[in-house]
Amino acid sequence: MLRNLIFTFVLLCVSGVLTAATEPPEETPRGDPEAGRAAALVCSACHGSDGRGIGPEYPNLGGQHYNYLLSQMRAFHSGERQALLMMGQVEHLTEQQLKDISAFYAEQPLAEGTADAAPEVLELGERIYRAGIANKGVAACIACHSPGGHGNGPAGYPSLSGQPERYTALQLKAYRDGERETDAGMGGVMRGVTQNMNDREIEAVSAYIRGLH
């Protein structure tokens, strides 16, 4: 039953049926990127001055979709997404500042990465990304995140292209283990997709995603 629900969700993603239902159109007025540049100075300690994460456990924010950035900032602000470091950084920010910072990072260049894992790891990761794992009910990532990993901004699906593999793996494991629930508005799709993935599969697809562009 769960497998059928997951694959039905993926088919809806591909057809665009869920686009309007899962995420509202980009909010207006959009934040001010110049104001966001100043407000994001403290963020640069982990995310760099242009949104490129400074270590393997920090995501690249540059070029990420505005809607997605804002939704995650709000989740940290409200405590819906638990991460003590981020929660401490955003708890004092206003709604306008969250919008401004999101606008600033959305306008920065997308960081490209290089997939440098062993060939057999990348081969497994590519199979999972493009075709899923049918006998385990794991849907293909490509359906919602696009062939090049650029996601779907209006639908709320983030860009994955170039993300550090360590960060991606940590997030997939957090969804699998029920430690991250920010997919609740989309029917828990990420938790459903990852619940039957083992560490090897998660790490392989994360390594493959690193080189997407």
ABEGO torsion letter per residue (X at the ends): XAAAAAAAAAAAAAAGAAAAAABBBBBOBBBBAAAAAAAAAAAAAAAEAAGBBABAABBBABGBBAAAAAAAAAAAAAGABBBAAAAAAAAABBAAAAAAAAAAAAABBBBBBBBABBAAAAAAAAAAAAAEBAAAGBBBAAAAAEAAGAEBAAAGBBBABGBBAAAAAAAAAAAAAGABAAAAAAGGAAAAAAAABBAAAAAAAAAAAAABX
